[in-house]
Amino acid sequence: LMAQIPDAAASDAFRLLEANVSGDLLEIEVEYGGGCREHLFEIIAAPTFLESWPVQANIYMTHESNDDLCRALVRKKLTFSLQPLKEAFQRLYPKNDSLILNIHRFRSDGAETSLTVPFTITQQN
């Protein structure tokens, strides 16, 4: 959870293909050019929720290509823990069990792509 949305210029190019939630894990499939260096992806959740029904959360993805100049088209599945977001949600909405995740990927040209996936919150005993 971070208070500031990432800068689009700080993220290298990639395509956001699909996303789903399994338990408390966010599974995202991405595609990018490269193949010679390790690429790093990060998700950042805004600490405020959108007051709607169901409640929504904005998640932003960033990509660091480490200056990989290779030209292979790489498709990769990534997995991220939603536990910190789940805990923040449960503190604010203890009786709710549904959250919509809006996953955003910004491009340096100002265009935006996003995916929306439901997240069912299992209550802790």
N, CA, C and O atoms as a GROMACS GRO file, in nm:
protein
  500
    1LEU      N    1   0.085  -0.118   0.000
    1LEU     CA    2   0.000   0.000   0.000
    1LEU      C    3   0.089   0.123   0.000
    1LEU      O    4   0.176   0.137   0.085
    2MET      N    5   0.067   0.212  -0.095
    2MET     CA    6   0.145   0.335  -0.103
    2MET      C    7   0.052   0.453  -0.127
    2MET      O    8  -0.052   0.439  -0.192
    3ALA      N    9   0.090   0.568  -0.075
    3ALA     CA   10   0.007   0.687  -0.087
    3ALA      C   11   0.018   0.751  -0.225
    3ALA      O   12  -0.071   0.827  -0.264
    4GLN      N   13   0.124   0.722  -0.298
    4GLN     CA   14   0.147   0.789  -0.425
    4GLN      C   15   0.136   0.690  -0.541
    4GLN      O   16   0.191   0.580  -0.536
    5ILE      N   17   0.065   0.732  -0.645
    5ILE     CA   18   0.053   0.652  -0.766
    5ILE      C   19   0.186   0.656  -0.840
    5ILE      O   20   0.247   0.763  -0.849
    6PRO      N   21   0.233   0.543  -0.895
    6PRO     CA   22   0.361   0.545  -0.966
    6PRO      C   23   0.358   0.633  -1.090
    6PRO      O   24   0.253   0.651  -1.153
    7ASP      N   25   0.472   0.685  -1.124
    7ASP     CA   26   0.487   0.769  -1.242
    7ASP      C   27   0.492   0.680  -1.366
    7ASP      O   28   0.568   0.583  -1.371
    8ALA      N   29   0.411   0.713  -1.467
    8ALA     CA   30   0.405   0.633  -1.589
    8ALA      C   31   0.540   0.626  -1.658
    8ALA      O   32   0.574   0.523  -1.716
    9ALA      N   33   0.617   0.732  -1.652
    9ALA     CA   34   0.747   0.735  -1.718
    9ALA      C   35   0.848   0.642  -1.652
    9ALA      O   36   0.948   0.604  -1.713
   10ALA      N   37   0.821   0.604  -1.526
   10ALA     CA   38   0.914   0.518  -1.453
   10ALA      C   39   0.893   0.370  -1.485
   10ALA      O   40   0.971   0.286  -1.439
   11SER      N   41   0.792   0.338  -1.561
   11SER     CA   42   0.761   0.199  -1.593
   11SER      C   43   0.793   0.170  -1.739
   11SER      O   44   0.753   0.245  -1.828
   12ASP      N   45   0.866   0.062  -1.761
   12ASP     CA   46   0.897   0.020  -1.898
   12ASP      C   47   0.774  -0.047  -1.961
   12ASP      O   48   0.682  -0.089  -1.891
   13ALA      N   49   0.775  -0.056  -2.092
   13ALA     CA   50   0.660  -0.108  -2.167
   13ALA      C   51   0.631  -0.254  -2.137
   13ALA      O   52   0.722  -0.335  -2.120
   14PHE      N   53   0.504  -0.287  -2.130
   14PHE     CA   54   0.456  -0.425  -2.121
   14PHE      C   55   0.306  -0.424  -2.149
   14PHE      O   56   0.241  -0.320  -2.143
   15ARG      N   57   0.254  -0.542  -2.180
   15ARG     CA   58   0.110  -0.558  -2.200
   15ARG      C   59   0.050  -0.633  -2.082
   15ARG      O   60   0.106  -0.733  -2.038
   16LEU      N   61  -0.061  -0.585  -2.034
   16LEU     CA   62  -0.136  -0.649  -1.927
   16LEU      C   63  -0.240  -0.737  -1.996
   16LEU      O   64  -0.334  -0.685  -2.055
   17LEU      N   65  -0.224  -0.870  -1.989
   17LEU     CA   66  -0.309  -0.961  -2.066
   17LEU      C   67  -0.433  -1.009  -1.991
   17LEU      O   68  -0.544  -1.001  -2.042
   18GLU      N   69  -0.412  -1.060  -1.870
   18GLU     CA   70  -0.526  -1.108  -1.793
   18GLU      C   71  -0.489  -1.114  -1.647
   18GLU      O   72  -0.372  -1.116  -1.610
   19ALA      N   73  -0.593  -1.118  -1.563
   19ALA     CA   74  -0.572  -1.124  -1.419
   19ALA      C   75  -0.686  -1.201  -1.354
   19ALA      O   76  -0.799  -1.199  -1.403
   20ASN      N   77  -0.654  -1.269  -1.244
   20ASN     CA   78  -0.758  -1.333  -1.164
   20ASN      C   79  -0.707  -1.346  -1.022
   20ASN      O   80  -0.588  -1.330  -0.995
   21VAL      N   81  -0.798  -1.374  -0.932
   21VAL     CA   82  -0.765  -1.390  -0.791
   21VAL      C   83  -0.790  -1.534  -0.751
   21VAL      O   84  -0.893  -1.592  -0.784
   22SER      N   85  -0.693  -1.590  -0.680
   22SER     CA   86  -0.704  -1.725  -0.626
   22SER      C   87  -0.670  -1.717  -0.477
   22SER      O   88  -0.554  -1.698  -0.440
   23GLY      N   89  -0.773  -1.730  -0.392
   23GLY     CA   90  -0.751  -1.711  -0.248
   23GLY      C   91  -0.712  -1.567  -0.223
   23GLY      O   92  -0.785  -1.474  -0.259
   24ASP      N   93  -0.594  -1.547  -0.162
   24ASP     CA   94  -0.542  -1.412  -0.137
   24ASP      C   95  -0.429  -1.377  -0.233
   24ASP      O   96  -0.348  -1.289  -0.204
   25LEU      N   97  -0.424  -1.444  -0.347
   25LEU     CA   98  -0.318  -1.419  -0.445
   25LEU      C   99  -0.376  -1.359  -0.573
   25LEU      O  100  -0.478  -1.404  -0.624
   26LEU      N  101  -0.308  -1.257  -0.622
   26LEU     CA  102  -0.343  -1.196  -0.750
   26LEU      C  103  -0.250  -1.255  -0.855
   26LEU      O  104  -0.128  -1.243  -0.845
   27GLU      N  105  -0.309  -1.318  -0.956
   27GLU     CA  106  -0.233  -1.380  -1.065
   27GLU      C  107  -0.252  -1.296  -1.190
   27GLU      O  108  -0.364  -1.275  -1.235
   28ILE      N  109  -0.141  -1.248  -1.245
   28ILE     CA  110  -0.146  -1.159  -1.361
   28ILE      C  111  -0.058  -1.215  -1.471
   28ILE      O  112   0.055  -1.258  -1.445
   29GLU      N  113  -0.108  -1.214  -1.594
   29GLU     CA  114  -0.028  -1.254  -1.709
   29GLU      C  115   0.012  -1.128  -1.785
   29GLU      O  116  -0.072  -1.044  -1.818
   30VAL      N  117   0.143  -1.117  -1.812
   30VAL     CA  118   0.196  -1.001  -1.884
   30VAL      C  119   0.277  -1.047  -2.004
   30VAL      O  120   0.315  -1.163  -2.015
   31GLU      N  121   0.301  -0.952  -2.094
   31GLU     CA  122   0.382  -0.978  -2.214
   31GLU      C  123   0.472  -0.856  -2.234
   31GLU      O  124   0.429  -0.742  -2.220
   32TYR      N  125   0.599  -0.884  -2.266
   32TYR     CA  126   0.695  -0.775  -2.284
   32TYR      C  127   0.808  -0.819  -2.376
   32TYR      O  128   0.827  -0.939  -2.399
   33GLY      N  129   0.881  -0.723  -2.427
   33GLY     CA  130   0.997  -0.753  -2.509
   33GLY      C  131   1.121  -0.764  -2.423
   33GLY      O  132   1.136  -0.692  -2.324
   34GLY      N  133   1.210  -0.855  -2.461
   34GLY     CA  134   1.333  -0.875  -2.383
   34GLY      C  135   1.384  -1.016  -2.402
   34GLY      O  136   1.387  -1.069  -2.513
   35GLY      N  137   1.424  -1.076  -2.289
   35GLY     CA  138   1.469  -1.214  -2.293
   35GLY      C  139   1.612  -1.235  -2.247
   35GLY      O  140   1.656  -1.348  -2.230
   36CYS      N  141   1.687  -1.126  -2.228
   36CYS     CA  142   1.828  -1.140  -2.190
   36CYS      C  143   1.857  -1.099  -2.046
   36CYS      O  144   1.962  -1.135  -1.992
   37ARG      N  145   1.767  -1.026  -1.983
   37ARG     CA  146   1.788  -0.980  -1.845
   37ARG      C  147   1.663  -1.007  -1.762
   37ARG      O  148   1.555  -1.030  -1.815
   38GLU      N  149   1.682  -1.003  -1.632
   38GLU     CA  150   1.570  -1.021  -1.541
   38GLU      C  151   1.481  -0.896  -1.542
   38GLU      O  152   1.531  -0.784  -1.535
   39HIS      N  153   1.351  -0.917  -1.553
   39HIS     CA  154   1.254  -0.808  -1.550
   39HIS      C  155   1.182  -0.812  -1.416
   39HIS      O  156   1.148  -0.920  -1.366
   40LEU      N  157   1.159  -0.696  -1.358
   40LEU     CA  158   1.096  -0.685  -1.227
   40LEU      C  159   0.960  -0.616  -1.240
   40LEU      O  160   0.949  -0.512  -1.304
   41PHE      N  161   0.859  -0.676  -1.179
   41PHE     CA  162   0.724  -0.619  -1.179
   41PHE      C  163   0.684  -0.595  -1.034
   41PHE      O  164   0.721  -0.670  -0.944
   42GLU      N  165   0.607  -0.490  -1.015
   42GLU     CA  166   0.560  -0.455  -0.882
   42GLU      C  167   0.416  -0.408  -0.892
   42GLU      O  168   0.377  -0.345  -0.991
   43ILE      N  169   0.338  -0.439  -0.790
   43ILE     CA  170   0.204  -0.382  -0.782
   43ILE      C  171   0.201  -0.288  -0.662
   43ILE      O  172   0.261  -0.315  -0.558
   44ILE      N  173   0.130  -0.177  -0.680
   44ILE     CA  174   0.117  -0.077  -0.575
   44ILE      C  175  -0.031  -0.048  -0.562
   44ILE      O  176  -0.097  -0.012  -0.659
   45ALA      N  177  -0.082  -0.062  -0.441
   45ALA     CA  178  -0.224  -0.035  -0.416
   45ALA      C  179  -0.238   0.100  -0.350
   45ALA      O  180  -0.166   0.133  -0.256
   46ALA      N  181  -0.331   0.178  -0.400
   46ALA     CA  182  -0.364   0.305  -0.334
   46ALA      C  183  -0.425   0.273  -0.199
   46ALA      O  184  -0.506   0.180  -0.190
   47PRO      N  185  -0.390   0.347  -0.092
   47PRO     CA  186  -0.439   0.314   0.042
   47PRO      C  187  -0.583   0.354   0.068
   47PRO      O  188  -0.637   0.326   0.176
   48THR      N  189  -0.648   0.418  -0.029
   48THR     CA  190  -0.788   0.456  -0.012
   48THR      C  191  -0.874   0.368  -0.103
   48THR      O  192  -0.831   0.328  -0.211
   49PHE      N  193  -0.993   0.341  -0.058
   49PHE     CA  194  -1.086   0.259  -0.134
   49PHE      C  195  -1.191   0.350  -0.197
   49PHE      O  196  -1.221   0.457  -0.145
   50LEU      N  197  -1.246   0.307  -0.310
   50LEU     CA  198  -1.352   0.381  -0.377
   50LEU      C  199  -1.485   0.340  -0.316
   50LEU      O  200  -1.518   0.221  -0.313
   51GLU      N  201  -1.560   0.437  -0.269
   51GLU     CA  202  -1.687   0.411  -0.203
   51GLU      C  203  -1.794   0.381  -0.308
   51GLU      O  204  -1.860   0.471  -0.359
   52SER      N  205  -1.810   0.256  -0.338
   52SER     CA  206  -1.910   0.209  -0.432
   52SER      C  207  -1.960   0.076  -0.380
   52SER      O  208  -1.917   0.028  -0.275
   53TRP      N  209  -2.051   0.016  -0.453
   53TRP     CA  210  -2.097  -0.118  -0.413
   53TRP      C  211  -2.080  -0.212  -0.529
   53TRP      O  212  -2.147  -0.194  -0.630
   54PRO      N  213  -1.994  -0.312  -0.521
   54PRO     CA  214  -1.903  -0.331  -0.407
   54PRO      C  215  -1.791  -0.227  -0.407
   54PRO      O  216  -1.768  -0.156  -0.505
   55VAL      N  217  -1.724  -0.221  -0.294
   55VAL     CA  218  -1.610  -0.131  -0.277
   55VAL      C  219  -1.503  -0.167  -0.380
   55VAL      O  220  -1.490  -0.284  -0.418
   56GLN      N  221  -1.428  -0.067  -0.426
   56GLN     CA  222  -1.323  -0.090  -0.525
   56GLN      C  223  -1.188  -0.042  -0.473
   56GLN      O  224  -1.179   0.046  -0.388
   57ALA      N  225  -1.082  -0.104  -0.527
   57ALA     CA  226  -0.946  -0.062  -0.496
   57ALA      C  227  -0.868  -0.050  -0.627
   57ALA      O  228  -0.882  -0.133  -0.716
   58ASN      N  229  -0.787   0.054  -0.637
   58ASN     CA  230  -0.702   0.073  -0.754
   58ASN      C  231  -0.564   0.016  -0.727
   58ASN      O  232  -0.503   0.044  -0.624
   59ILE      N  233  -0.517  -0.065  -0.821
   59ILE     CA  234  -0.384  -0.126  -0.813
   59ILE      C  235  -0.308  -0.084  -0.939
   59ILE      O  236  -0.362  -0.089  -1.049
   60TYR      N  237  -0.184  -0.043  -0.921
   60TYR     CA  238  -0.102   0.004  -1.032
   60TYR      C  239   0.018  -0.088  -1.048
   60TYR      O  240   0.080  -0.127  -0.949
   61MET      N  241   0.050  -0.123  -1.173
   61MET     CA  242   0.165  -0.210  -1.201
   61MET      C  243   0.279  -0.129  -1.259
   61MET      O  244   0.259  -0.038  -1.339
   62THR      N  245   0.399  -0.164  -1.216
   62THR     CA  246   0.519  -0.106  -1.276
   62THR      C  247   0.609  -0.219  -1.325
   62THR      O  248   0.600  -0.333  -1.279
   63HIS      N  249   0.694  -0.185  -1.420
   63HIS     CA  250   0.783  -0.283  -1.484
   63HIS      C  251   0.922  -0.220  -1.500
   63HIS      O  252   0.935  -0.109  -1.551
   64GLU      N  253   1.022  -0.291  -1.456
   64GLU     CA  254   1.161  -0.250  -1.474
   64GLU      C  255   1.228  -0.354  -1.562
   64GLU      O  256   1.242  -0.470  -1.522
   65SER      N  257   1.270  -0.314  -1.683
   65SER     CA  258   1.328  -0.408  -1.779
   65SER      C  259   1.479  -0.425  -1.764
   65SER      O  260   1.539  -0.509  -1.829
   66ASN      N  261   1.540  -0.344  -1.677
   66ASN     CA  262   1.686  -0.348  -1.658
   66ASN      C  263   1.761  -0.329  -1.790
   66ASN      O  264   1.863  -0.393  -1.815
   67ASP      N  265   1.708  -0.239  -1.874
   67ASP     CA  266   1.770  -0.205  -2.003
   67ASP      C  267   1.793  -0.327  -2.092
   67ASP      O  268   1.894  -0.335  -2.162
   68ASP      N  269   1.700  -0.421  -2.089
   68ASP     CA  270   1.708  -0.541  -2.172
   68ASP      C  271   1.677  -0.502  -2.317
   68ASP      O  272   1.565  -0.464  -2.349
   69LEU      N  273   1.777  -0.513  -2.403
   69LEU     CA  274   1.761  -0.474  -2.543
   69LEU      C  275   1.728  -0.591  -2.635
   69LEU      O  276   1.712  -0.572  -2.756
   70CYS      N  277   1.717  -0.712  -2.579
   70CYS     CA  278   1.682  -0.827  -2.661
   70CYS      C  279   1.538  -0.812  -2.712
   70CYS      O  280   1.459  -0.736  -2.655
   71ARG      N  281   1.506  -0.885  -2.817
   71ARG     CA  282   1.379  -0.861  -2.887
   71ARG      C  283   1.281  -0.978  -2.882
   71ARG      O  284   1.183  -0.979  -2.956
   72ALA      N  285   1.305  -1.074  -2.796
   72ALA     CA  286   1.209  -1.185  -2.783
   72ALA      C  287   1.080  -1.132  -2.720
   72ALA      O  288   1.083  -1.040  -2.638
   73LEU      N  289   0.968  -1.192  -2.758
   73LEU     CA  290   0.840  -1.158  -2.697
   73LEU      C  291   0.818  -1.258  -2.583
   73LEU      O  292   0.800  -1.377  -2.607
   74VAL      N  293   0.820  -1.208  -2.461
   74VAL     CA  294   0.812  -1.292  -2.342
   74VAL      C  295   0.673  -1.280  -2.282
   74VAL      O  296   0.622  -1.169  -2.265
   75ARG      N  297   0.612  -1.392  -2.250
   75ARG     CA  298   0.482  -1.396  -2.180
   75ARG      C  299   0.508  -1.464  -2.047
   75ARG      O  300   0.568  -1.571  -2.040
   76LYS      N  301   0.461  -1.400  -1.940
   76LYS     CA  302   0.492  -1.450  -1.807
   76LYS      C  303   0.372  -1.434  -1.714
   76LYS      O  304   0.299  -1.336  -1.721
   77LYS      N  305   0.354  -1.534  -1.626
   77LYS     CA  306   0.252  -1.525  -1.521
   77LYS      C  307   0.319  -1.482  -1.392
   77LYS      O  308   0.421  -1.538  -1.351
   78LEU      N  309   0.261  -1.382  -1.328
   78LEU     CA  310   0.314  -1.327  -1.204
   78LEU      C  311   0.213  -1.349  -1.093
   78LEU      O  312   0.092  -1.350  -1.118
   79THR      N  313   0.261  -1.367  -0.971
   79THR     CA  314   0.173  -1.386  -0.856
   79THR      C  315   0.213  -1.289  -0.746
   79THR      O  316   0.330  -1.276  -0.712
   80PHE      N  317   0.112  -1.219  -0.692
   80PHE     CA  318   0.134  -1.121  -0.586
   80PHE      C  319   0.040  -1.150  -0.470
   80PHE      O  320  -0.075  -1.190  -0.491
   81SER      N  321   0.088  -1.129  -0.348
   81SER     CA  322   0.004  -1.145  -0.229
   81SER      C  323  -0.087  -1.023  -0.213
   81SER      O  324  -0.042  -0.909  -0.227
   82LEU      N  325  -0.213  -1.049  -0.185
   82LEU     CA  326  -0.310  -0.943  -0.158
   82LEU      C  327  -0.334  -0.924  -0.008
   82LEU      O  328  -0.424  -0.850   0.032
   83GLN      N  329  -0.255  -0.991   0.075
   83GLN     CA  330  -0.276  -0.988   0.219
   83GLN      C  331  -0.276  -0.847   0.278
   83GLN      O  332  -0.366  -0.815   0.356
   84PRO      N  333  -0.179  -0.759   0.245
   84PRO     CA  334  -0.184  -0.622   0.303
   84PRO      C  335  -0.311  -0.546   0.264
   84PRO      O  336  -0.368  -0.475   0.346
   85LEU      N  337  -0.354  -0.561   0.140
   85LEU     CA  338  -0.476  -0.496   0.094
   85LEU      C  339  -0.598  -0.554   0.165
   85LEU      O  340  -0.688  -0.481   0.205
   86LYS      N  341  -0.600  -0.684   0.180
   86LYS     CA  342  -0.710  -0.752   0.249
   86LYS      C  343  -0.722  -0.704   0.394
   86LYS      O  344  -0.832  -0.679   0.442
   87GLU      N  345  -0.609  -0.691   0.462
   87GLU     CA  346  -0.609  -0.647   0.602
   87GLU      C  347  -0.660  -0.503   0.614
   87GLU      O  348  -0.737  -0.473   0.705
   88ALA      N  349  -0.618  -0.414   0.524
   88ALA     CA  350  -0.665  -0.275   0.525
   88ALA      C  351  -0.815  -0.271   0.498
   88ALA      O  352  -0.888  -0.196   0.563
   89PHE      N  353  -0.862  -0.351   0.403
   89PHE     CA  354  -1.004  -0.358   0.369
   89PHE      C  355  -1.086  -0.406   0.489
   89PHE      O  356  -1.190  -0.348   0.520
   90GLN      N  357  -1.040  -0.511   0.557
   90GLN     CA  358  -1.115  -0.566   0.669
   90GLN      C  359  -1.122  -0.470   0.787
   90GLN      O  360  -1.219  -0.470   0.862
   91ARG      N  361  -1.018  -0.387   0.805
   91ARG     CA  362  -1.022  -0.287   0.912
   91ARG      C  363  -1.130  -0.182   0.885
   91ARG      O  364  -1.201  -0.140   0.977
   92LEU      N  365  -1.143  -0.142   0.759
   92LEU     CA  366  -1.239  -0.037   0.723
   92LEU      C  367  -1.380  -0.090   0.696
   92LEU      O  368  -1.478  -0.020   0.720
   93TYR      N  369  -1.389  -0.212   0.647
   93TYR     CA  370  -1.519  -0.270   0.607
   93TYR      C  371  -1.533  -0.410   0.667
   93TYR      O  372  -1.533  -0.509   0.594
   94PRO      N  373  -1.543  -0.420   0.800
   94PRO     CA  374  -1.543  -0.553   0.864
   94PRO      C  375  -1.659  -0.643   0.824
   94PRO      O  376  -1.648  -0.765   0.837
   95LYS      N  377  -1.769  -0.587   0.777
   95LYS     CA  378  -1.885  -0.669   0.741
   95LYS      C  379  -1.892  -0.700   0.592
   95LYS      O  380  -1.977  -0.779   0.550
   96ASN      N  381  -1.805  -0.641   0.511
   96ASN     CA  382  -1.807  -0.664   0.366
   96ASN      C  383  -1.714  -0.779   0.329
   96ASN      O  384  -1.612  -0.802   0.393
   97ASP      N  385  -1.753  -0.851   0.224
   97ASP     CA  386  -1.669  -0.961   0.180
   97ASP      C  387  -1.638  -0.954   0.030
   97ASP      O  388  -1.588  -1.050  -0.028
   98SER      N  389  -1.670  -0.840  -0.033
   98SER     CA  390  -1.648  -0.826  -0.176
   98SER      C  391  -1.570  -0.698  -0.206
   98SER      O  392  -1.602  -0.591  -0.155
   99LEU      N  393  -1.469  -0.713  -0.288
   99LEU     CA  394  -1.386  -0.600  -0.329
   99LEU      C  395  -1.357  -0.616  -0.478
   99LEU      O  396  -1.324  -0.726  -0.523
  100ILE      N  397  -1.368  -0.509  -0.553
  100ILE     CA  398  -1.334  -0.509  -0.695
  100ILE      C  399  -1.195  -0.450  -0.710
  100ILE      O  400  -1.168  -0.340  -0.659
  101LEU      N  401  -1.106  -0.520  -0.779
  101LEU     CA  402  -0.970  -0.472  -0.803
  101LEU      C  403  -0.963  -0.415  -0.944
  101LEU      O  404  -0.991  -0.484  -1.041
  102ASN      N  405  -0.925  -0.288  -0.954
  102ASN     CA  406  -0.901  -0.223  -1.082
  102ASN      C  407  -0.749  -0.219  -1.101
  102ASN      O  408  -0.679  -0.142  -1.035
  103ILE      N  409  -0.699  -0.303  -1.190
  103ILE     CA  410  -0.554  -0.315  -1.210
  103ILE      C  411  -0.516  -0.228  -1.329
  103ILE      O  412  -0.560  -0.252  -1.441
  104HIS      N  413  -0.434  -0.128  -1.304
  104HIS     CA  414  -0.395  -0.030  -1.405
  104HIS      C  415  -0.251  -0.049  -1.447
  104HIS      O  416  -0.163  -0.085  -1.368
  105ARG      N  417  -0.229  -0.024  -1.575
  105ARG     CA  418  -0.094  -0.023  -1.632
  105ARG      C  419  -0.083   0.102  -1.716
  105ARG      O  420  -0.151   0.117  -1.818
  106PHE      N  421   0.001   0.194  -1.672
  106PHE     CA  422   0.018   0.319  -1.744
  106PHE      C  423   0.128   0.307  -1.847
  106PHE      O  424   0.224   0.233  -1.829
  107ARG      N  425   0.112   0.382  -1.955
  107ARG     CA  426   0.216   0.389  -2.057
  107ARG      C  427   0.270   0.530  -2.061
  107ARG      O  428   0.200   0.626  -2.025
  108SER      N  429   0.394   0.544  -2.104
  108SER     CA  430   0.456   0.676  -2.105
  108SER      C  431   0.388   0.772  -2.202
  108SER      O  432   0.406   0.893  -2.190
  109ASP      N  433   0.310   0.721  -2.298
  109ASP     CA  434   0.240   0.810  -2.391
  109ASP      C  435   0.107   0.861  -2.333
  109ASP      O  436   0.030   0.928  -2.402
  110GLY      N  437   0.083   0.828  -2.206
  110GLY     CA  438  -0.037   0.879  -2.141
  110GLY      C  439  -0.157   0.786  -2.150
  110GLY      O  440  -0.255   0.806  -2.078
  111ALA      N  441  -0.152   0.687  -2.237
  111ALA     CA  442  -0.264   0.592  -2.250
  111ALA      C  443  -0.265   0.500  -2.128
  111ALA      O  444  -0.163   0.479  -2.062
  112GLU      N  445  -0.379   0.446  -2.101
  112GLU     CA  446  -0.393   0.359  -1.986
  112GLU      C  447  -0.466   0.232  -2.027
  112GLU      O  448  -0.562   0.237  -2.104
  113THR      N  449  -0.421   0.120  -1.977
  113THR     CA  450  -0.496  -0.004  -1.993
  113THR      C  451  -0.524  -0.058  -1.854
  113THR      O  452  -0.444  -0.037  -1.762
  114SER      N  453  -0.634  -0.126  -1.838
  114SER     CA  454  -0.666  -0.180  -1.706
  114SER      C  455  -0.752  -0.304  -1.720
  114SER      O  456  -0.816  -0.328  -1.822
  115LEU      N  457  -0.750  -0.382  -1.614
  115LEU     CA  458  -0.835  -0.500  -1.601
  115LEU      C  459  -0.908  -0.489  -1.468
  115LEU      O  460  -0.857  -0.430  -1.373
  116THR      N  461  -1.026  -0.545  -1.461
  116THR     CA  462  -1.104  -0.545  -1.338
  116THR      C  463  -1.133  -0.689  -1.299
  116THR      O  464  -1.180  -0.768  -1.380
  117VAL      N  465  -1.104  -0.722  -1.172
  117VAL     CA  466  -1.130  -0.857  -1.123
  117VAL      C  467  -1.193  -0.852  -0.984
  117VAL      O  468  -1.160  -0.764  -0.904
  118PRO      N  469  -1.284  -0.944  -0.955
  118PRO     CA  470  -1.344  -0.949  -0.821
  118PRO      C  471  -1.251  -1.019  -0.723
  118PRO      O  472  -1.177  -1.110  -0.759
  119PHE      N  473  -1.255  -0.974  -0.598
  119PHE     CA  474  -1.177  -1.034  -0.490
  119PHE      C  475  -1.274  -1.062  -0.376
  119PHE      O  476  -1.324  -0.969  -0.312
  120THR      N  477  -1.302  -1.190  -0.351
  120THR     CA  478  -1.388  -1.229  -0.240
  120THR      C  479  -1.303  -1.244  -0.115
  120THR      O  480  -1.209  -1.323  -0.112
  121ILE      N  481  -1.337  -1.167  -0.014
  121ILE     CA  482  -1.260  -1.164   0.110
  121ILE      C  483  -1.313  -1.271   0.204
  121ILE      O  484  -1.431  -1.271   0.240
  122THR      N  485  -1.225  -1.362   0.242
  122THR     CA  486  -1.263  -1.463   0.342
  122THR      C  487  -1.238  -1.403   0.480
  122THR      O  488  -1.130  -1.349   0.507
  123GLN      N  489  -1.338  -1.413   0.566
  123GLN     CA  490  -1.328  -1.354   0.700
  123GLN      C  491  -1.236  -1.439   0.788
  123GLN      O  492  -1.238  -1.562   0.783
  124GLN      N  493  -1.156  -1.368   0.869
  124GLN     CA  494  -1.067  -1.436   0.963
  124GLN      C  495  -1.145  -1.468   1.090
  124GLN      O  496  -1.230  -1.390   1.134
  125ASN      N  497  -1.116  -1.584   1.147
  125ASN     CA  498  -1.184  -1.624   1.270
  125ASN      C  499  -1.101  -1.587   1.390
  125ASN      O  500  -1.142  -1.613   1.503
   0.00000   0.00000   0.00000
